[in-house]
Amino acid sequence: MIGAAIDFETVIEIIDNGIKPSYLNKLQEIILKETWQGKTYTEIARAYNYESEYIKSAGCELWKLISQSFNQPVNKSNFVAFIRRIVIASSQSIDNDKSYNSREKTLTKIVNKNNWTTAPDISHLLDNDDDIQPLVELSKDHRCRCILISGMIGSGKTTLATKFAYKQQKQFDYVVWLSVQNTPPVETLLKISLQVFDSSLVSSFINESVSFEALLVELLSYLRNYRCLLILDGLQEVLECTDSATYYRQDYEQYGQLIRSIITTDNKTLLVITSRINLKPLNYYGQDRVRLLTLGEFNKTNVDNLFPYNFNHNNLQLKWSDICQYYLYNPQLLKIVASNLEKLPEIITEESMRNIVSLEEIDNLLNFELSYLSRLEKEIIHWLAIDSMTNTYETLMVKIEQPFSKIINLLEALNHLTQRSLVTKCDRTYVLAPLIKDHIQRKLIRLSLQH
């Protein structure tokens, strides 16, 4: 191994100090570590289940960051030699000053107390703290064990959780970021978490077949002794919705046991979950232990900070608030809209503003969002899209032909659609969001033309 003369923790310390105030994400640490061991991009991609081109692209960005920070060209080929020159120069300087204690301090191994695997890069969003204040206040409540951040696709759930974790990491002994996007077995996430607490567990747990129960007990022992922030991002990937309940998918039921154990056992952990689906079983634990943050209403007061544009387009500045409202204050949808504003005519009308909904990018995102609805929820929004009549839950019961005994299911479905900003409730009347209504009507028209 070509980097064996210098331990890798020293390498990380050198890079971390050099790139401040920037920081390395987990993927960048992986690339550095494996480059230090002489691995190729292809070998790194294969070992960590990434696309080779993705690793190569991330590597290019990493070398660019290091080169700019140290004001000298650094790439994959010369990285090891670059680090050795720094260590040698540091050692010579220390020897000349006869400061052996300082040298020992400089080269001391540091313990990585955080794990940011697959966490997005949000360095461009760290200036403003207003959007994370609700999470900060909840985290101060010792009774709160779990915060569920929910909202439709693109509403900023992952970004908000990541920003909160970065900004508040000093308030915790450990921060563990875990992604559920690729539906890993829960044992995999437990092993990743245990590595953060004790790297020696790599040999005893990671490379051996250990039961879920044994891993969970080991993790809970650390969570009991340390103040930890544990983030589960994208939990909807292991959930299924029916008209009456939300379930964990087959073979992923142990996610529920993990979450239940964190909420109910004696520990110092704050669990933050992001999910497009509201996990109904969490309601059983009471509002003091589990808090819900829905990003539909939340984004109304924060979306302007994401788009500090100086609009030159005729009348656009005046129309921007209407555009934000139409696109449900959804950051990802608004970014797509903002990049296509030049397609709007000089005189912006309600109709021309809505035409952007037919963009393929937005169309695909909305289709993906609606795919997570239950059968009953899909039937509700289709009725609301095609029926211009006033709709209360009583009229919807008749149209959907739901027996009165199922009224609770209908009300829960309507409540869920309202939380996700897809449906608006005014007094006793339910109205589909104009964006969703236009999308579904276009979809129905295309289906009818195919027959």
Summary of the structure (lengths in Angstrom):
residues: 451
radius of gyration: 25.4
end to end distance: 64.0
largest distance: 87.6
contacts: 1305
relative contact order: 0.08
helix: 58%
strand: 10%
